[in-house]
């Protein structure tokens, strides 16, 4: 699993459209992803972080 800092850095790279696609794919609200991205969500749920981490790892493997 990626660290919270790694997740934030990767979320900052994604476009709004990519974040929307991600939110739909992992069943996490777009607002939650934005909150984590900008640091407003100081204590996100573990399930959310696991879902985001898994999605980002899968995406990075597909792009290689």
C-alpha positions, 0 to 999 in steps of 0.5 A, a space after each residue: 500500500 502507498 503511504 498517505 504522502 505518496 497518495 497525495 502526490 499522485 492525486 495532485 498529478 491527476 486531472 479532474 476528469 481522471 479523479 472523477 473516473 477514479 471516484 466512480 471506479 472505486 466507489 469513493 466520492 469525488 469530494 473525498 478525493 479532492 479533500 485528500 488531494 488538498 490536505 483537507 481530509 486530515 484523517 481519511 478512512 483506511 478503506 478509502 486509502 486502500 481503495 485509492 492505493 490499489 487503483 493508483 498501483 493498477 494504473 501505474 502498472 497499466 501505463 508501464 
